Amino acid sequence: MNQDPSSKCVLVTGCAGFIGYHLCLKLLNEGYRVIGLDNLNDYYSVQLKRDRLKELGIKNSEEIKYNKLYSSDVFEHFQFVKLDLADREELLNLFKTFSFSKVFNLAAQAGVRYSLENPFAYADSNIIGFLNLLESMRHHQVRKLIYASSSSVYGNNQKIPFSELDKVKEPISVYAASKITNELLAYTYSHLYGIQTIGLRFFTVYGPWGRPDMAIYLFSKDIMEDKPIKVFNYGNLSRDFTYIDDIIQGLMQILKKDLPEKAYRIYNIGNSKPVSLMDFIAAVEQAVGKKAKKEMLPMQKGDVSTTWADTTKLQKDFDYKPQTDLQEGVNSFIEWLKEYSEK
């Protein structure tokens, strides 16, 4: 990385991912300097990740080499590096090159069901990678980390809505266990080294440029193509669906407000309005303009029946107020998917 140290800027890991991409766009449009990091793994369509990068001005991303900086053709203050958080030496080099003021860690091996088949991917990316990031921050005096946790940490919690005060000692997937480990490591580094760490337990984020393994993407594609959709637990599920713009607004409010040294915080970030799976399918059907053929199936291992975020704490500390109606959000996603599918 032959780049002179720059002025202070924000690091976004997982920048080619769904939330990371939208966050980079928002940061850049608000005048921040952003370094985006992603390893472009093939857990889901690498082409979708490349297309997100293209929107950020990183062209020909299929030719990108590891550990080399690429500048955006669209945003003057955006650079991208293909780097794996498990690569401790190159991550430290990146921190030597730039004086980061804040770090967003959105890079992680995602997916509850995938973690049942590939547990080591979660250890490498979500645990070792997270520890490497904390160590890099410690050695280079970066004092604020905002990172992705997950509603999955609540497991089969029977008390709803889910509160940050609830115990999270019984994860039911390797993915959830890796996210609990992140929260424990963050506490340790806040306590020992004075780093502000803010963990966000995301609740079913959806919207344009979303992941193809998520329910809204799978349902929409299958309905449009007259294929049956898989409805687990015979439709007796509910999720706290949260639109991407509301998530990004919350992240920006957290970024702009500094907390005391050694601050360790965990927040739910969701819509606080759980929607039944059947009502969600009805919203997709309305947006697509076609009825779904439903294949009713039993519950899958690692899944939970209900998620519901109590966001009182985030509202109080950061004035977080999600605004997007479910049908409005679903309509926006379908509009994007139709346009993207035609490219």
MOCORUR-V425634 format. One record per pair of residues at least 6 apart in sequence whose C-alpha atoms are under 7 Angstrom apart, sorted by the first residue. I is the first residue (numbers start at 1). GAP is how many residues later the second one is. If there is no record, write none. Layout:
I	GAP
I	GAP
//
This chain:
1	66
1	67
1	68
3	94
4	93
5	92
5	93
5	94
6	92
6	93
7	92
8	91
8	92
8	93
9	23
9	24
9	25
9	90
9	91
9	92
10	23
10	24
10	25
10	90
10	91
10	92
10	93
11	23
11	24
11	25
11	89
11	91
11	92
11	93
12	8
12	23
12	24
12	25
12	91
12	92
12	93
13	23
13	24
13	25
13	91
13	92
13	93
13	94
14	6
14	23
14	24
14	92
14	93
15	6
15	9
15	21
15	22
15	23
16	22
16	33
16	36
16	37
17	32
18	191
18	192
18	193
20	86
21	31
23	225
28	6
33	44
33	45
34	43
34	44
34	45
35	43
35	44
35	45
36	43
36	44
36	45
37	43
37	44
37	45
37	46
38	43
38	44
38	45
38	46
39	43
39	44
39	45
40	6
40	9
44	168
50	11
56	16
56	18
56	19
57	15
57	16
57	17
57	18
58	13
58	14
58	15
65	17
66	16
66	17
67	14
67	15
67	16
67	23
68	13
68	14
69	10
69	11
69	12
70	9
70	10
70	11
71	7
71	8
71	9
72	6
72	7
85	6
85	40
85	44
85	47
85	48
86	38
86	39
86	42
86	43
86	46
88	44
92	44
95	41
95	45
100	42
101	41
102	40
102	41
102	42
102	43
103	41
103	42
103	43
104	41
104	42
104	43
105	41
105	42
105	43
106	41
106	42
108	17
108	18
109	12
109	13
109	16
109	17
111	64
112	61
112	63
112	190
113	189
115	7
115	58
115	59
115	60
116	57
116	58
119	55
122	53
122	56
123	55
126	52
127	51
127	54
127	55
130	52
138	55
143	52
143	53
144	51
144	52
144	53
145	51
145	52
145	53
146	51
146	52
146	53
147	51
147	52
147	53
148	51
148	52
148	53
149	30
149	50
149	51
149	52
149	53
150	29
150	50
150	51
150	52
150	53
151	50
151	51
151	52
152	24
153	15
153	18
153	23
153	24
153	26
153	27
154	14
154	17
155	15
155	16
155	17
155	149
156	148
160	148
161	147
161	148
161	149
162	146
162	147
162	148
163	146
163	147
164	102
164	103
164	104
171	6
172	130
173	129
183	16
186	11
187	77
189	6
190	6
190	7
190	72
190	73
190	74
191	71
194	67
194	68
195	66
195	67
196	63
196	65
196	66
196	67
196	68
197	66
197	67
197	68
198	66
198	67
198	68
199	66
199	67
199	68
200	66
200	67
200	68
200	69
201	66
201	67
201	68
202	66
202	67
202	68
203	37
203	38
203	39
203	66
203	67
204	35
204	36
204	37
204	38
205	36
205	37
205	38
205	39
206	35
206	36
206	37
206	38
207	36
207	37
207	122
207	125
207	126
208	124
208	125
208	128
212	6
219	10
220	64
222	6
222	7
223	67
223	69
224	64
227	66
228	64
228	65
228	66
228	67
229	63
229	64
229	65
229	66
230	64
230	65
230	66
230	67
231	63
231	64
231	65
231	66
232	64
232	65
232	66
232	67
232	68
233	64
233	65
233	66
234	62
234	63
234	64
235	42
235	43
236	41
237	39
237	40
237	68
237	69
238	36
238	37
238	38
238	39
238	67
238	68
238	69
239	35
239	36
239	37
239	67
239	68
239	69
240	30
240	31
240	32
240	33
240	34
240	35
240	67
240	68
240	69
241	30
241	33
242	28
242	29
243	81
243	86
246	76
246	77
250	70
253	65
254	64
267	46
267	47
268	41
268	42
268	43
268	46
269	40
269	42
270	39
270	41
271	38
271	51
272	36
272	37
272	38
272	39
273	35
274	33
274	34
283	44
283	47
284	46
285	6
285	7
287	43
287	44
287	47
288	46
314	6
315	6
//
